[in-house]
Amino acid sequence: MLDDVKIGKSNVETTPLGLGTNAVGGHNLFPNLDEQAGIDSVKSALDSGIKLLDTAFIYGLGRSEELIGQVIQNYKRSEITIATKGAQVVKDGNVTISNDPEFLKQCVYDSLKRLQTDYIDIFYIHFPDDNTPKDEAVAALNELKQAGIIKAIGVSNFSLDQIKEANKNGQVDVVEDQYSLVHRDAEKELFPYLRDNDISFVPYFPLASGLLTGKYNQNNDALDFAEGDIRATDPNFKGQRFAAIKDSINSLQPIADNHDATISQIVLAWYIKNPDISVVIPGAKRPEQVRSNAKSLTVHLSNEEYNMIDNAFKSFN
């Protein structure tokens, strides 16, 4: 098992592999979710040595947090890292975004209740609003950090300029944003800034909606998804880009064979070895997926293999 990683300038240390839990109670995101499967997935993560559980209020409007809160009562809290997010105002069925300092504090207290815990390891401002100065939003969370109610401050889905504003006083510990082998824009400007300011990075959609697992490597030029499925409009699943991604994925098979591993495990191992990534948080709907992902912690890529994977996807952005 790999050593734990430190989150930014905080005292939070956790495993380099976590569990994204939008499919744990996220009934507003996925149809026909099985809550027991979600509960079992969280248990499987913790039982497999995965410490970090990444959730958010918007995953089921608090339901994901509630289910995680139930599970962790049977585990030692100090051995679990809970990351959650807030910023959504839900009123009359409509969702708007607020970074108002007092509202963010209330988000934290509401999450504490649902999670049945007295502190949150990482709290992210889930989305930026259009009005609040970002350093003022972070300053409110820093008050809670000083009080020990949260341990690390994060921002998610912020532009680089917004991150810089949020970090004006050096109080941001971690950024969570989209990044994968086929979505690499963050490497150009974001990663250098984070390195220079001791801010950790956590990518979401690391397996690109399942594309980087290799399970879509059919010979067809595009895939048919149900209406409303986010993959139906994703350019990664269409035309020449889809074909190019499949070719790159297929080139990983010899590396996977060398480690007696799956494509997914090899891709996750690449993120784990990447010096610009602190924790990778693939999601899962079933406990067996979690257990399979956990095996990536035992896959140790050589520098040559790491560079081969990197180069196979270098052209994507």
Secondary structure by P-SEA (a helix, b strand, c coil): cbbbbbccccccccccbbbbccccccccccccccaaaaaaaaaaaaaacccbbbbccccccaaaaaaaaaaacccccccbbbbbbbcccccccbbbbbccaaaaaaaaaaaaaaaccccccccccccccccccaaaaaaaaaaaaaaccccccccccccaaaaaaaaccccccbbbbbbccccccccccaaaaaaaabbbbbbccccccccccccccccccbbbbccccccccccccccaaaaaaaaaaaaaaaaaaaacccaaaaaaaaaaacccccbbbbbbccaaaaaaaaacccccccaaaaaaaaaaccccc
